Amino acid sequence: SSNNGVNGTWSPATISTATVGTTTYTFTPDAASCGVPTSIDITVVDLITPTFDPIGAICQNATAPVLPATSLNGVNGTWSPATINTATVGTATYTFTPAAGECAAPVSVDITISSSVTPVFTAIGPLCLNSPAPTLPASSNNGINGTWSPATISTTAVGTTTYTFTPDAASCSVPTTIDITITDLVTPTFDPIGAICQNAIAPALPATSLNGVNGSWSPAVINTATVGTTTYIYTPAAGECATPVSIDITISSSVAPVFTA
């Protein structure tokens, strides 16, 4: 029956939504009705597939992004599950169901929760007081990028400092720390070398100090040819936390014994 009370029949008799496109439906009034046939066009539109920005792997127990209520192409709807759960490692499927009246199909996205990784570094130190410090690595041994706090190693004070490595936001890893110790410089000690006679056989200068420091001397050997006092400088070997030290060695002139006739 039409809006203005005319009864009749339709051809086709029912609306088909099976095919995309426009179909003409003709209304034929009953014979007893003073009405004329009329037609209406009904359009069936294709379903839209909602689209969303991809959601990459999320770190376990990280704060999850909010699932959008509207797709990139303007479809409104709801999600099941409604929120992303980051407590469990693995991949979960989230289904978006368009709201009633939206010409859109449900769509699903898979979201992966990745386990947290601890950055690993090679130990540094101990380092000597005021020695050149190595650079803190921007990437861990297991390939995680990040930043340090403090950003550089200071060797100006004796003691142990904790350096914290914070992984980049995109990395599924947790902060970690390393302790770096700065040790004080040792002063090498040696047995004293007394006055040596001119042209006497000189003792060898020791390569290792009494307190275990290795190094070298300049001059490298004691010269007994010349009378007088010479300074010999001992320089600790690379890697030894020790300071250079010097000793004075005196060469005495030979004296002829004198007797009364």
Number of C-alpha atoms within 10 A of each C-alpha: 11 9 6 6 9 16 17 16 13 15 12 12 10 8 13 12 14 8 11 12 11 12 16 13 17 16 21 18 19 15 10 9 12 9 14 11 12 11 12 10 10 14 14 16 13 14 12 15 15 22 16 14 8 9 13 11 17 23 24 21 15 14 12 15 10 9 18 16 17 17 17 12 11 12 20 19 18 16 18 13 13 14 13 20 18 19 14 14 16 13 12 15 13 18 16 26 20 23 16 9 7 14 15 19 15 16 15 14 14 13 19 21 23 21 18 16 16 15 21 16 16 9 9 13 13 14 23 22 21 16 14 12 16 12 9 18 15 14 16 17 12 11 11 20 19 19 16 18 13 13 12 13 19 18 20 14 14 16 14 12 16 13 18 16 26 19 23 14 10 13 18 19 21 15 15 15 15 15 13 19 19 22 19 18 16 17 14 22 15 13 8 9 13 10 14 21 18 19 15 13 12 15 10 9 18 16 17 17 17 12 11 12 19 19 18 16 18 13 13 14 13 20 18 20 14 14 16 15 13 16 13 18 16 24 20 23 16 9 10 16 21 21 15 16 15 14 15 15 19 21 23 18 16 12 8 6 5 6 5 3 3
